[in-house]
Amino acid sequence: EVMIIMDKTTIQFRISRESMSEENVFVETAVNGLFDNYRIESKNSNVIGVSAKAPILVAALRTGDRARQIIVKLHKKDNTPCLKFQIFTEENEIVQDVPVRLLNRKQIAETEEPSLPEPEVKIHMPKIKMLKN
């Protein structure tokens, strides 16, 4: 499952695995780094959270890898919330609906940046005599 939380200025992606031995992913970025035109409106202080199955979301995103424009909208299809991807290429328009589960305020509030240990960086350099030659 991929959790996506969007507000006026940031978008967060979180992938949590069932097992603690597996990798978890948390990414937060400014929306202006991803979108040319971005608008969000909700009754939850303009914060929207959704959860989607990773393979379906990845397939929709891969379809747009050569797109000149992608429009993403949250809508209902057959009473199921979906992220609608309208992908415009040079030749045609592709529409993909990715079913999502809407997250309530409590679920969004529980989604915070994970605490990580301080990174340890080690650099092994060759002897200075070798660098001079």
MOHU-V991421 format. One line per field, one symbol per residue. ss: DSSP state (@ for helix, = for strand, . for the rest). phi: phi as a letter, one per 40 degrees, with the letter a starting at -180 (. if undefined). burial: b if it has 9 or more other ideal C-beta (glycine too) atoms within 8 Angstrom, else e. A space follows every 10 residues. Layout:
BEGIN
ss: ???
phi: ???
burial: ???
END
This chain:
BEGIN
ss: .=====...= =====..... ....====== @@@....... .......=== ==.@@@@@@@ @@@.....== =======..= ========.. ..======== ==..@@@@@@ .......... .......@@@ @@.
phi: .bcbbbbcbb bbbbbbcccc cccbbbbbac cccbbcbbab aacbffbbbb bbcdcccccc cccccbccab bbbcabbfgb caccbbbbbc cabbbbbbcb bcccdccccc cbcccbcccb bbbbbccddc ccc
burial: ebbbbbbeeb bbbbbeeeee eeebebeeee beeeeeeeeb eeeeebbbbb bbebebbebb bebbeebeeb eeebeeeeee bbbbbbbbbe eeebebbbbb eebeeebbee beeeeeeeee eeeeeeeeee eee
END
